[in-house]
Amino acid sequence: MIDREQVHKVAHLARLDLSAGEEEQFTTQLNGILDYFEQLNELDTTHVQPTTRAIDVSNVARVDALQPSPEREQILESAPDRETNIQGDFFKVPKIMSAD
């Protein structure tokens, strides 16, 4: 059983400013939830398979199929800026980290 003092403590830790009426309301509601869990604990779930959801859900993602990509030169042509060095052509992007 949760009392009003425990609700006040949790509200303080969560940095919630609850009025006395709200603390009383949440105390009643939380005790109702815990009473419901006590009812659920009385059920025999020995032969019930664990699950993460109440209904079956299937993956709706497309199949990951290998596809040819555009030519390297075609991709680099759309770059706002590019750099060529000994290793090849690259997208040129702004520096975001220093060497230090």
Protein Blocks (a to p, Z undefined) as FASTA:
>chain_A
ZZfklmmmmmmmnopacdfklmmmmmmmmmmmmmmmmmmmmpccklpccdfbfbdcddfb
dcddddddddfklmmmmpmbdcddfkbccdddddfbdfZZ
